């Protein structure tokens, strides 16, 4: 199960339901690219295929939606 938590332009943001023991984070995909960002504090955890400019853009999106993403995380996984 992959709960979707948002879409911004070509980017889809979601969680994997089998990762409750990790710190809060969000996955983001676009076509064949994928990245993972920690939410507290926002930082890149993993990247497959995104270039530096795209990662910077995604990071800005994550920062501006950090509170909403954290709220969705805690709603889904509990606190």
Steps between C-alpha positions, in 0.01 A plus 500: 500500500634843405288781641518799266533828684524744214600592149681811386559537129660176380593387853299249705556497877416191706589268789561127505273342758770253609743765632351607836826443691695756298501871582234706318579524130339531160570328170470687171484359146498636149510255213805275568647724772452459873622676813443486874506802731514499878248744648663593834712679391438500126795334329562265212522135607524328160487581131469293185505699179408858594754764403621768742258767370200268540611401852524866598149560363362192681671603823327840482165326451568271797602797718189698408279195571696365796221553755237341275727203426577453871130519585426236235785283633373510859140447387602188310763352732401654833724711722 
